[in-house]
Amino acid sequence: MPRPPVVDPSAVDPLTRPRWRQACRALLAKLLGEFAYEELLCPEPVPGGYRLALPDGPEYRFAARRGAYGSWQVDPGSVTADGSPADDPFEFLLAARALLGIPGDTSGHLVRELTATLLADVRLAVGALSAAELAELDHTALEGYQSGHPWLVLNKGRLGFSAADSAAWTPEARTLQALGWLAVHRDLAEYRGTGPLAEAEALYRAELDPEVLADYRQLLAGRGLDPAHYLLLPVHPWQWDETVLPLFAPWVAEGRIVPLPADHDLRLPQQSIRSFFNVTTPHRHTVKLPLSVLNTLVWRGLPTERTLAAPAVTAWIHAVRAQDAFLREECAVVLLGEVASVTVEHPYYARLPEAPYQYKELLGAIWREPLGTQLRPGERGRTLAALLQSGADGRALVAELISRSGLSARDWTARLFGVMLPPLLHFLYRYGTVFSPHGENAILLFDAHDIPVRLAIKDFVDDVNLSDQDLPELRTLPPEVAAVLLREPPAKLCQFLHAGLFIGVYRYLAPLLEEWLQLPEPEFWGLLRSEILAYQARFPELAERFALFDLLTETIDRLCLNRNRLLLDGYRDRSERPHAAVYGQVANPLAVQPAWLPTPRDRVVSPAP
C-alpha cells in the first residue's frame, strides 16, 4: 500500500509568483471580512472605505460591502497598508496577532495552515474552467473545482498531508485513485447494515467484483486464516501508512489485521477529502474513511459510536420520509443514507476516555448511497457550495445557471428556496429534527434547464440533531439512534438552519445575485422569509411548533468558526470534538421588522478615487 512518490521539484510549475500573489490577495480580503464579521477586528468607517490601525503594524484601508447578519465582503483589489497595495496575509497576521490575542503556540501552527491553504488555492487555479464549462460538469467532477468552506479562512490546511499527499489525494488534484483494503478479525471489528445490506456478505457482493472478493479470501486462506472470521473494509493509503500500521502494529503482527490489494475501482475525493466517489462503477456506494488529518477545525476521523450507529440512523430517517406523504411525494426529498459500516476500535485507546478524540476515530468505513442512482431522467446534481463558485473568466456559476434557465433571478431564487426550505422546515417543525444543510451536505437537483427541482441531503450520523423537548414524534426513537444523536434546545436547533444554511451559504449567495443579476439583497431575504411563511400557512396545525422553533426572532447568536481556531481550541488536543464559538448576537434578516441592513448609502463603500 505505497504512498505517492516524492514530488519532483521540476513538476511544481503551478507555484508561480503571479498565482501565489493572486491567492494571497484573495485570502487577505477574506480574512479581513470574516474576522470583522466575528468581531475579531473592528474596522472603522472613513471616507472612501474602512480603516484598521494595528498597534504593531501599518494602517490598513479597504472597501467593503456590508450585508445581512453583519457580514463584510471586502474588495481584494482595494486593500492597502500605509497607502501601498497589500496582498500579504502573513504580514497582516504577524502585525495583528497581539490585537487579535492569538496565543504563541497557536500562531506557529497558524502560519503552517495558512501556507497549506494558499498552496491548495494555487493548485485549484491551475486548470480552472470558465463558468460555462463548470456548468457542464457532473457533481463528481465539479468537486475538484470548488474553493472550500466560504466562512473559514483556513479552509484547506489538511495538517498531516505532505506536498505529495496533497498533489495526489485532495479534490483540487482531480486525480483518480485506488483504495487498498483490509481484512480485520471480527474480535476487533463490527459490522452494521440496514435493509438489504443487513449482512456484510451482501455489501461485499455489491461493492467488489467477484474475482476480487475471491482473491481476498484466497489470500487469507493461504495464510491459514479463516475468511469467515474477518470483515473487509477499504482504507486510505495515507491512513494505513501514517496511522493504522504504526498504531495497530500488534494486531497486524498477529494476523488479525491483514492488508489486501486495491480493488479494481478508481475513485475521486470529495471536498471533505475523506469521502470518495466511485467513478469506475458509479452505482456502487460512496465510501467515507477516517483520515487523521486536521482540517477545518477537527481531525477527520470516524468516531466509533457514530460509525456503529450510522445505518440505524439512516433506517430511522428513511422511515420518517416513507410514512410522510409531504416529504415522500410532494418534496420528493432524497436522503442519501449511510447504509453500512465497519468499525474498528483500538483496544488500548478504547480504555482511555480522556485520550484526545483523534485516537478514538482511527479505523473504519461508512458506505453511503450514491447520488447517481437517485436521479430522475434529465436531472443533474450540484452541491449547494457549487453555487458560490466563479469560473476562471470571473463569472459566477450561479449567473450562468440562471441565464440557462430562462427565468428571472427573482423567480429562480424563489424556486431555489421552494426546493430547499419545505423539507428542512418539515423535519424541524413536525419531527423536531434538523440536518446541518451546509454547502456540502445539501445537494441541489436541477432539471435539464438548470432550474432547481429537488433537494438531496447527506451526512446523517454526524450532522442530524434532535430537539430536547418532549415531542411525541421523538418518543419512539430507536434506542441505538437516541443514544448517538445529540439533543439541543429549540434556539440551538434553529441555529443549524441559520448558521449552516442562511449564514454559511446564503449570506454569500445574496451578494453574488445582487452583483451579477441585480437582485437586491433585501429582496433575496424577503423571498426566503416568504417561503418560511408559506410553509407555516400550509400547516397551521403546527403553530405551536412555529413558536417553539422560532426562525423569525429579531436577533440570533453569532456563531464563530475562525474565533474557535484562533482563540479557543487552537491546535491543542482535547478529548471531545470542538464546537463553534458563540460571540454576541446579530440582527436576523428574517425578522418581522428587519433592521439588518445599513442604509443604501453605507452598504457599498467604494475606494477613494
C-alpha positions as CSV (number, residue, x, y, z in Angstrom):
1,M,0.0,0.0,0.0
2,P,2.6,2.6,-1.1
3,R,2.4,6.3,-0.6
4,P,2.6,8.6,-3.6
5,P,6.1,9.3,-4.8
6,V,8.0,12.3,-3.7
7,V,7.1,15.3,-5.8
8,D,9.7,16.2,-8.4
9,P,10.7,19.9,-7.9
10,S,10.6,20.4,-11.6
11,A,6.9,19.5,-11.6
12,V,5.9,22.3,-9.3
13,D,5.4,24.8,-12.2
14,P,1.9,25.8,-10.9
15,L,3.5,27.5,-7.9
16,T,4.4,30.8,-9.7
17,R,4.7,34.2,-8.2
18,P,1.7,35.6,-10.0
19,R,-0.5,32.7,-8.9
20,W,0.8,33.0,-5.3
21,R,0.2,36.7,-5.1
22,Q,-3.3,36.3,-6.5
23,A,-4.2,33.7,-3.9
24,C,-2.7,35.8,-1.1
25,R,-4.6,38.9,-2.2
26,A,-7.9,37.0,-2.2
27,L,-7.2,35.3,1.1
28,L,-6.2,38.6,2.8
29,A,-9.6,40.1,1.8
30,K,-11.4,37.0,3.1
31,L,-9.5,37.2,6.3
32,L,-10.4,40.9,6.8
33,G,-14.1,40.2,6.1
34,E,-14.6,37.1,8.2
35,F,-12.6,38.4,11.1
36,A,-14.6,41.6,11.1
37,Y,-17.8,39.5,10.9
38,E,-16.8,37.6,14.0
39,E,-15.7,40.9,15.7
40,L,-12.1,39.7,16.0
41,L,-11.4,43.0,14.2
42,C,-13.4,46.3,14.4
43,P,-12.7,48.4,11.3
44,E,-14.0,51.9,11.4
45,P,-15.6,53.8,8.5
46,V,-13.7,56.5,6.9
47,P,-14.2,58.5,3.7
48,G,-13.9,56.1,0.8
49,G,-13.9,52.8,2.8
50,Y,-12.8,51.4,6.1
51,R,-9.7,51.8,8.3
52,L,-8.0,49.4,10.6
53,A,-5.0,50.7,12.5
54,L,-2.8,48.0,14.0
55,P,-0.8,48.9,17.2
56,D,2.2,46.9,16.0
57,G,1.9,47.5,12.3
58,P,0.6,49.5,9.4
59,E,-2.8,51.1,8.9
60,Y,-4.9,49.0,6.6
61,R,-7.7,50.5,4.5
62,F,-10.1,48.8,2.2
63,A,-13.5,48.9,0.5
64,A,-16.2,46.6,1.7
65,R,-19.8,45.8,1.1
66,R,-22.0,45.3,4.2
67,G,-24.8,42.8,4.2
68,A,-27.1,40.6,6.2
69,Y,-26.1,39.2,9.6
70,G,-23.5,41.9,9.8
71,S,-21.4,40.4,7.1
72,W,-18.5,42.0,5.2
73,Q,-17.5,41.5,1.6
74,V,-14.0,43.0,1.2
75,D,-12.8,44.0,-2.3
76,P,-9.4,42.3,-2.7
77,G,-8.1,45.0,-5.0
78,S,-8.9,47.8,-2.6
79,V,-6.7,46.7,0.4
80,T,-3.8,48.9,1.2
81,A,-1.2,49.1,4.0
82,D,0.0,52.6,4.8
83,G,-1.2,53.6,1.4
84,S,0.5,50.8,-0.6
85,P,-1.3,47.9,-2.2
86,A,-1.4,45.0,0.3
87,D,-1.6,41.3,-0.6
88,D,0.3,39.5,2.2
89,P,-1.9,37.7,4.8
90,F,1.2,36.6,6.7
91,E,2.4,40.2,7.3
92,F,-1.1,41.1,8.4
93,L,-1.3,38.2,11.0
94,L,2.2,39.0,12.3
95,A,1.2,42.6,12.8
96,A,-2.3,41.9,14.2
97,R,-1.5,38.9,16.4
98,A,-1.4,41.0,19.6
99,L,-4.6,42.8,18.7
100,L,-6.3,39.5,17.9
101,G,-4.9,37.9,21.1
102,I,-3.6,34.8,19.4
103,P,-1.5,32.6,21.7
104,G,2.1,31.9,20.7
105,D,1.6,28.2,20.2
106,T,-1.4,28.8,18.0
107,S,0.4,31.4,15.9
108,G,3.1,29.0,14.9
109,H,0.7,26.4,13.6
110,L,-1.4,29.1,12.0
111,V,1.4,30.1,9.7
112,R,1.6,26.5,8.5
113,E,-2.1,26.0,8.0
114,L,-2.3,29.4,6.2
115,T,0.5,28.3,3.8
116,A,-1.1,25.0,3.1
117,T,-4.4,26.7,2.3
118,L,-2.7,29.1,-0.1
119,L,-0.8,26.3,-1.8
120,A,-4.2,24.5,-2.3
121,D,-5.7,27.7,-3.7
122,V,-2.8,27.9,-6.2
123,R,-3.3,24.3,-7.2
124,L,-7.1,25.0,-7.6
125,A,-6.3,27.8,-10.0
126,V,-4.4,25.5,-12.3
127,G,-6.7,24.2,-15.0
128,A,-9.6,26.4,-13.7
129,L,-12.6,26.4,-16.0
130,S,-15.0,29.1,-17.1
131,A,-18.4,29.4,-15.6
132,A,-19.9,27.9,-18.7
133,E,-17.5,24.9,-18.5
134,L,-18.3,24.4,-14.8
135,A,-22.0,24.3,-15.6
136,E,-21.4,21.3,-17.9
137,L,-19.7,19.1,-15.2
138,D,-21.4,16.4,-13.3
139,H,-21.4,16.5,-9.5
140,T,-18.4,14.2,-9.1
141,A,-16.1,16.3,-11.4
142,L,-17.4,19.6,-10.0
143,E,-16.0,18.8,-6.5
144,G,-12.5,19.3,-7.9
145,Y,-13.1,22.9,-8.8
146,Q,-14.6,24.3,-5.6
147,S,-12.8,26.7,-3.3
148,G,-13.7,25.2,0.0
149,H,-15.5,26.5,3.1
150,P,-16.6,30.1,2.4
151,W,-16.6,31.1,6.1
152,L,-13.4,29.5,7.4
153,V,-10.3,31.4,6.3
154,L,-8.0,28.4,6.8
155,N,-10.2,26.0,4.9
156,K,-7.7,23.7,3.2
157,G,-5.0,23.3,5.8
158,R,-5.0,19.4,5.9
159,L,-2.3,19.3,8.5
160,G,-0.6,16.0,8.2
161,F,-0.5,15.8,4.4
162,S,2.8,16.3,2.7
163,A,3.1,18.2,-0.6
164,A,3.0,14.8,-2.4
165,D,-0.1,13.8,-0.4
166,S,-1.9,17.0,-1.3
167,A,-0.9,16.6,-5.0
168,A,-2.4,13.1,-5.0
169,W,-5.3,13.0,-2.6
170,T,-7.1,16.4,-2.5
171,P,-10.1,17.2,-4.6
172,E,-8.3,20.0,-6.4
173,A,-5.7,17.4,-7.6
174,R,-8.6,15.9,-9.7
175,T,-6.8,12.6,-9.7
176,L,-8.4,9.2,-9.8
177,Q,-7.1,6.9,-7.1
178,A,-7.3,3.3,-6.0
179,L,-8.0,2.3,-2.4
180,G,-6.5,-0.6,-0.7
181,W,-8.5,-2.9,1.6
182,L,-8.0,-4.6,4.9
183,A,-9.3,-7.8,6.4
184,V,-9.9,-7.3,10.2
185,H,-10.8,-10.1,12.6
186,R,-14.3,-9.9,14.0
187,D,-13.0,-9.7,17.5
188,L,-11.7,-6.3,16.6
189,A,-14.3,-5.2,14.0
190,E,-18.1,-4.8,14.0
191,Y,-20.4,-4.6,11.0
192,R,-23.7,-2.8,10.8
193,G,-26.0,-2.6,7.8
194,T,-29.6,-1.7,7.0
195,G,-32.2,-3.1,4.6
196,P,-30.7,-5.5,2.0
197,L,-27.3,-4.8,3.4
198,A,-28.1,-6.2,6.9
199,E,-25.4,-8.9,6.4
200,A,-21.8,-8.0,5.4
201,E,-21.8,-10.6,2.6
202,A,-24.4,-8.6,0.7
203,L,-22.3,-5.5,0.9
204,Y,-19.2,-7.2,-0.3
205,R,-21.0,-8.8,-3.3
206,A,-22.3,-5.3,-4.2
207,E,-19.0,-3.5,-3.7
208,L,-16.4,-5.9,-5.0
209,D,-16.0,-7.7,-8.3
210,P,-16.5,-11.5,-7.8
211,E,-12.8,-12.2,-8.7
212,V,-11.6,-9.5,-6.3
213,L,-13.6,-10.9,-3.4
214,A,-12.4,-14.4,-4.2
215,D,-8.8,-13.2,-4.3
216,Y,-9.1,-11.6,-0.9
217,R,-10.5,-14.7,0.6
218,Q,-7.9,-16.9,-1.1
219,L,-5.1,-14.6,0.3
220,L,-6.5,-15.0,3.8
221,A,-6.8,-18.8,3.4
222,G,-3.3,-19.0,2.1
223,R,-2.1,-17.6,5.4
224,G,-4.0,-20.2,7.3
225,L,-6.7,-17.7,8.3
226,D,-10.5,-18.4,8.1
227,P,-12.1,-15.7,5.8
228,A,-15.4,-16.2,7.7
229,H,-13.8,-14.7,10.8
230,Y,-12.8,-11.4,9.0
231,L,-14.6,-8.3,7.9
232,L,-13.4,-6.3,4.9
233,L,-13.1,-2.6,4.5
234,P,-11.2,-0.1,2.3
235,V,-8.5,2.0,3.8
236,H,-6.9,5.3,2.7
237,P,-3.3,4.6,1.8
238,W,-2.2,7.6,3.8
239,Q,-4.1,6.4,6.9
240,W,-2.6,3.0,6.6
241,D,0.9,4.4,6.4
242,E,0.6,7.1,9.0
243,T,-1.9,5.7,11.5
244,V,-3.1,2.2,11.1
245,L,0.3,0.4,10.7
246,P,2.0,2.4,13.5
247,L,-0.8,2.2,16.0
248,F,-2.3,-1.3,15.2
249,A,1.1,-3.0,14.7
250,P,0.4,-5.6,17.5
251,W,-2.7,-6.9,15.6
252,V,-1.0,-6.7,12.2
253,A,1.7,-8.9,13.7
254,E,-0.8,-11.4,14.9
255,G,-2.6,-11.6,11.6
256,R,-5.8,-10.1,13.0
257,I,-5.4,-7.1,10.6
258,V,-4.3,-8.1,7.1
259,P,-3.5,-5.6,4.3
260,L,-5.1,-6.6,0.9
261,P,-4.5,-5.2,-2.6
262,A,-6.6,-2.4,-4.1
263,D,-9.9,-3.4,-5.7
264,H,-10.5,-2.6,-9.4
265,D,-12.3,0.7,-8.9
266,L,-11.0,4.2,-9.2
267,R,-12.4,7.0,-7.0
268,L,-12.4,10.7,-6.7
269,P,-12.1,12.5,-3.3
270,Q,-14.9,14.9,-2.3
271,Q,-14.4,18.3,-0.6
272,S,-14.2,16.6,2.8
273,I,-11.1,14.7,1.5
274,R,-12.2,11.5,3.4
275,S,-15.2,10.6,1.2
276,F,-14.8,9.1,-2.3
277,F,-17.0,8.8,-5.3
278,N,-16.7,5.5,-7.2
279,V,-16.0,6.7,-10.8
280,T,-15.3,3.2,-12.3
281,T,-18.6,1.8,-11.1
282,P,-20.8,4.8,-10.3
283,H,-23.8,2.7,-9.0
284,R,-21.6,1.5,-6.1
285,H,-21.6,3.4,-2.8
286,T,-19.7,6.5,-1.9
287,V,-17.2,5.4,0.8
288,K,-16.3,7.6,3.8
289,L,-13.0,6.7,5.6
290,P,-11.2,8.1,8.6
291,L,-8.3,10.3,7.9
292,S,-6.2,11.5,10.8
293,V,-5.7,14.9,9.2
294,L,-6.6,18.2,10.9
295,N,-8.8,20.2,8.6
296,T,-11.5,22.9,9.1
297,L,-11.3,22.7,12.9
298,V,-11.4,19.0,13.5
299,W,-9.5,15.8,12.9
300,R,-11.2,14.0,10.1
301,G,-11.6,10.6,11.7
302,L,-14.7,8.4,12.1
303,P,-16.0,8.4,15.7
304,T,-16.5,4.8,16.8
305,E,-20.0,5.1,18.3
306,R,-21.3,7.2,15.4
307,T,-19.9,4.8,12.8
308,L,-21.6,1.9,14.5
309,A,-24.9,3.8,14.6
310,A,-24.9,5.2,11.1
311,P,-27.1,2.5,9.5
312,A,-29.6,2.7,12.3
313,V,-29.8,6.5,12.0
314,T,-30.3,6.1,8.2
315,A,-33.1,3.5,8.7
316,W,-34.9,5.9,11.1
317,I,-34.6,8.9,8.8
318,H,-35.8,6.8,5.8
319,A,-38.7,5.6,7.8
320,V,-39.8,9.1,8.6
321,R,-39.8,10.0,5.0
322,A,-41.6,6.8,4.0
323,Q,-44.5,7.5,6.2
324,D,-44.8,11.2,5.4
325,A,-46.5,11.9,2.1
326,F,-45.3,15.5,2.0
327,L,-41.7,14.5,2.2
328,R,-42.0,11.5,0.1
329,E,-44.2,12.7,-2.8
330,E,-44.5,16.5,-2.8
331,C,-40.9,17.3,-1.8
332,A,-39.5,14.0,-3.2
333,V,-36.6,14.7,-1.0
334,V,-33.6,12.5,-1.5
335,L,-31.9,11.2,1.7
336,L,-28.5,9.7,0.8
337,G,-28.3,7.1,3.6
338,E,-25.3,5.7,5.3
339,V,-26.4,2.1,4.8
340,A,-23.4,0.1,6.0
341,S,-20.4,0.5,8.3
342,V,-17.4,-1.4,9.7
343,T,-16.0,-0.1,12.9
344,V,-12.5,-1.0,14.3
345,E,-11.9,0.3,17.8
346,H,-8.3,0.5,19.1
347,P,-8.2,-1.9,22.1
348,Y,-5.9,0.4,24.1
349,Y,-7.4,3.8,23.3
350,A,-10.9,2.4,24.0
351,R,-9.8,2.1,27.6
352,L,-8.6,5.8,27.8
353,P,-11.7,8.0,27.7
354,E,-9.5,11.0,28.5
355,A,-7.3,10.5,25.4
356,P,-7.5,13.0,22.6
357,Y,-10.5,12.3,20.4
358,Q,-8.4,11.7,17.3
359,Y,-7.3,8.4,18.8
360,K,-10.9,7.2,19.0
361,E,-11.5,7.7,15.3
362,L,-8.7,5.7,13.7
363,L,-10.1,2.9,11.6
364,G,-13.4,2.1,9.9
365,A,-15.6,2.8,6.9
366,I,-19.1,4.0,6.1
367,W,-20.9,3.3,2.8
368,R,-23.3,5.9,1.6
369,E,-25.9,5.7,-1.1
370,P,-24.6,7.3,-4.3
371,L,-26.4,10.3,-5.8
372,G,-26.4,8.9,-9.4
373,T,-28.9,6.1,-8.6
374,Q,-31.4,8.6,-7.2
375,L,-31.5,10.9,-10.2
376,R,-34.5,11.1,-12.5
377,P,-34.1,11.3,-16.2
378,G,-32.7,14.8,-17.1
379,E,-31.7,15.7,-13.6
380,R,-28.2,16.8,-12.6
381,G,-26.8,17.2,-9.1
382,R,-24.6,20.0,-7.7
383,T,-23.7,20.7,-4.1
384,L,-25.1,23.9,-2.7
385,A,-21.5,25.1,-2.3
386,A,-21.1,25.0,-6.0
387,L,-23.5,27.9,-6.3
388,L,-20.8,30.1,-4.7
389,Q,-18.1,29.4,-7.2
390,S,-16.9,31.6,-10.0
391,G,-15.2,30.5,-13.2
392,A,-11.7,31.4,-14.5
393,D,-13.4,34.1,-16.5
394,G,-14.6,35.7,-13.3
395,R,-18.3,34.9,-14.0
396,A,-20.3,33.5,-11.1
397,L,-21.6,29.9,-11.8
398,V,-25.0,30.9,-10.4
399,A,-25.3,33.6,-13.0
400,E,-24.6,31.1,-15.8
401,L,-27.2,28.7,-14.4
402,I,-29.9,31.4,-14.1
403,S,-29.1,32.5,-17.7
404,R,-29.6,29.0,-19.0
405,S,-32.8,28.5,-17.0
406,G,-34.7,31.3,-18.9
407,L,-36.1,32.5,-15.5
408,S,-35.5,35.9,-13.9
409,A,-33.1,36.0,-11.0
410,R,-36.1,36.5,-8.7
411,D,-38.1,33.6,-10.0
412,W,-35.0,31.3,-10.0
413,T,-34.2,32.2,-6.4
414,A,-37.8,31.6,-5.4
415,R,-37.5,28.2,-6.9
416,L,-34.3,27.5,-5.0
417,F,-36.0,28.4,-1.7
418,G,-39.1,26.4,-2.7
419,V,-37.0,23.3,-3.2
420,M,-34.8,23.7,-0.2
421,L,-36.9,25.0,2.7
422,P,-40.1,22.9,2.7
423,P,-38.4,19.5,3.5
424,L,-35.9,21.2,6.0
425,L,-38.8,23.0,7.8
426,H,-40.9,20.0,7.8
427,F,-38.3,17.9,9.6
428,L,-37.8,20.7,12.1
429,Y,-41.4,21.6,12.8
430,R,-43.1,18.3,12.7
431,Y,-40.3,16.0,13.9
432,G,-38.0,18.2,16.0
433,T,-35.2,17.1,13.8
434,V,-32.6,19.2,11.9
435,F,-29.9,18.4,9.4
436,S,-26.9,20.6,9.0
437,P,-27.6,21.7,5.4
438,H,-24.3,23.4,4.8
439,G,-22.8,23.7,1.3
440,E,-21.5,20.1,1.1
441,N,-24.3,18.3,2.9
442,A,-27.1,19.9,0.8
443,I,-27.2,18.8,-2.9
444,L,-29.5,20.5,-5.4
445,L,-31.0,18.6,-8.2
446,F,-31.6,20.6,-11.4
447,D,-33.7,19.8,-14.4
448,A,-32.4,19.9,-18.0
449,H,-32.8,23.7,-17.9
450,D,-30.8,24.2,-14.8
451,I,-33.8,25.0,-12.7
452,P,-33.7,23.6,-9.1
453,V,-36.3,20.8,-8.7
454,R,-35.4,18.7,-5.7
455,L,-33.2,18.5,-2.6
456,A,-30.8,15.8,-1.6
457,I,-29.3,15.6,1.9
458,K,-26.4,13.6,3.2
459,D,-24.3,13.0,6.4
460,F,-26.9,12.0,8.9
461,V,-25.0,10.5,11.8
462,D,-22.6,13.4,12.1
463,D,-25.0,16.2,11.4
464,V,-28.5,15.3,12.4
465,N,-29.6,16.8,15.8
466,L,-32.9,16.4,17.8
467,S,-35.0,18.6,19.9
468,D,-34.5,18.3,23.7
469,Q,-38.3,18.8,24.1
470,D,-40.7,16.0,24.9
471,L,-42.2,15.8,21.4
472,P,-44.5,12.8,20.6
473,E,-42.7,12.2,17.3
474,L,-39.4,11.5,19.2
475,R,-40.7,9.2,21.9
476,T,-40.5,6.1,19.8
477,L,-36.9,6.8,18.7
478,P,-34.9,3.5,18.4
479,P,-32.6,3.2,21.3
480,E,-29.4,3.0,19.2
481,V,-30.5,6.2,17.4
482,A,-31.4,8.0,20.7
483,A,-28.0,7.1,22.1
484,V,-25.9,8.8,19.5
485,L,-27.9,11.8,18.1
486,L,-27.4,15.0,20.1
487,R,-30.4,16.8,21.8
488,E,-30.5,20.5,21.6
489,P,-32.8,23.3,23.0
490,P,-35.1,25.0,20.4
491,A,-33.0,28.1,19.8
492,K,-29.9,26.0,19.2
493,L,-31.7,23.7,16.9
494,C,-32.8,26.7,14.8
495,Q,-29.1,27.7,14.6
496,F,-28.4,24.7,12.4
497,L,-30.5,26.4,9.7
498,H,-29.3,29.9,10.5
499,A,-25.6,29.0,10.7
500,G,-25.3,26.1,8.4
501,L,-27.5,27.4,5.6
502,F,-28.5,31.1,5.9
503,I,-25.2,32.4,7.2
504,G,-22.9,29.7,5.9
505,V,-24.2,29.8,2.3
506,Y,-27.0,32.3,1.7
507,R,-25.1,35.3,3.0
508,Y,-22.5,34.7,0.2
509,L,-25.1,33.8,-2.4
510,A,-27.1,37.0,-1.9
511,P,-24.2,39.4,-2.9
512,L,-23.5,37.3,-6.0
513,L,-27.1,37.6,-7.1
514,E,-27.1,41.3,-6.5
515,E,-23.7,41.9,-8.3
516,W,-24.4,39.7,-11.3
517,L,-28.2,39.7,-11.7
518,Q,-29.2,42.9,-9.9
519,L,-31.4,41.1,-7.4
520,P,-31.4,43.4,-4.4
521,E,-30.3,41.7,-1.2
522,P,-33.3,42.8,0.8
523,E,-35.5,41.1,-1.8
524,F,-33.4,37.9,-1.5
525,W,-34.1,37.7,2.2
526,G,-37.7,38.7,1.7
527,L,-38.1,35.8,-0.6
528,L,-36.6,33.5,2.0
529,R,-38.9,34.8,4.7
530,S,-41.9,34.4,2.3
531,E,-41.0,30.7,1.8
532,I,-41.0,30.1,5.6
533,L,-44.4,31.9,6.0
534,A,-45.8,29.9,3.1
535,Y,-44.9,26.7,4.8
536,Q,-46.4,27.9,8.0
537,A,-49.6,28.8,6.2
538,R,-49.7,25.3,4.7
539,F,-49.5,23.6,8.1
540,P,-51.4,25.8,10.5
541,E,-51.8,22.8,12.9
542,L,-48.1,23.2,13.7
543,A,-48.5,26.7,15.1
544,E,-47.1,25.8,18.5
545,R,-44.0,24.4,16.8
546,F,-43.5,27.6,14.8
547,A,-43.4,29.5,18.1
548,L,-41.2,26.9,19.7
549,F,-38.7,26.7,16.8
550,D,-38.8,30.5,16.0
551,L,-36.7,31.3,13.0
552,L,-38.0,34.9,12.8
553,T,-36.6,36.3,16.0
554,E,-35.1,39.8,15.9
555,T,-31.6,38.6,16.8
556,I,-29.7,35.3,16.9
557,D,-26.4,34.3,18.4
558,R,-23.4,34.9,16.3
559,L,-21.6,31.6,15.7
560,C,-17.9,31.9,15.1
561,L,-15.7,29.4,13.3
562,N,-12.5,31.4,12.9
563,R,-12.6,32.6,16.5
564,N,-12.6,28.9,17.6
565,R,-9.3,28.2,15.9
566,L,-7.6,31.5,16.8
567,L,-8.7,31.9,20.4
568,L,-10.4,28.8,21.9
569,D,-9.2,25.4,20.8
570,G,-6.3,26.4,18.6
571,Y,-4.3,23.3,17.7
572,R,-4.5,21.7,21.1
573,D,-5.7,18.2,21.7
574,R,-8.9,17.5,23.6
575,S,-11.0,14.5,24.5
576,E,-14.1,15.7,22.6
577,R,-14.6,17.4,19.3
578,P,-14.8,21.2,19.4
579,H,-17.9,23.2,18.6
580,A,-18.4,26.6,17.1
581,A,-17.9,29.5,19.4
582,V,-20.6,32.0,20.2
583,Y,-19.8,35.7,20.4
584,G,-22.6,38.3,20.7
585,Q,-25.6,38.5,18.5
586,V,-26.5,39.6,15.0
587,A,-29.7,41.0,13.6
588,N,-31.9,38.4,11.8
589,P,-32.8,39.4,8.2
590,L,-35.9,37.2,8.5
591,A,-37.3,39.1,11.5
592,V,-40.8,40.6,11.4
593,Q,-39.5,44.1,11.1
594,P,-35.9,43.6,9.9
595,A,-33.4,46.4,10.6
596,W,-30.5,44.4,9.4
597,L,-29.1,46.4,6.6
598,P,-27.2,49.7,6.8
599,T,-28.7,52.5,4.6
600,P,-28.2,52.1,0.9
601,R,-25.6,54.9,1.1
602,D,-23.5,52.9,3.5
603,R,-24.0,49.4,2.2
604,V,-21.3,49.5,-0.5
605,V,-18.3,51.7,0.2
606,S,-16.1,52.3,-2.7
607,P,-12.4,53.1,-2.5
608,A,-11.5,56.7,-2.7
609,P,-10.5,58.0,-6.2
